[in-house]
Amino acid sequence: MRTATVADLRNHFRRVSAWIENGETVQIVKRGRAFARLVPEEAPAAPHFDAGKHLKRLREIWGDRVFSAAEVKAMRDAELEGEEG
């Protein structure tokens, strides 16, 4: 754990904030006594991708149909046409 004084926060905030951004906890000292800690915020967890739900939904929409390469190309071209307009 790093230590910084109140004066360090005021005069060297970039350096102290860089420590926090790099995942370090910073103890703040005032008049020789520790009185606070700055702790990095936890990154939000990535949403979990449930392949089972996705496949179930695809089957509800398309059933067991298998598309040919020409059909896939036609669908992609149709989507791109809509984006241009």
Sequence and secondary structure as in RCSB ss.txt:
>XXXX:A:sequence
MRTATVADLRNHFRRVSAWIENGETVQIVKRGRAFARLVPEEAPAAPHFDAGKHLKRLREIWGDRVFSAAEVKAM
RDAELEGEEG
>XXXX:A:secstr
 EEEEHHHHHH HHHHHHHHHTT  EEEEETTEEEEEE            HHHHHHHHHHHHTT    HHHHHHH
HHHHHHHHH 
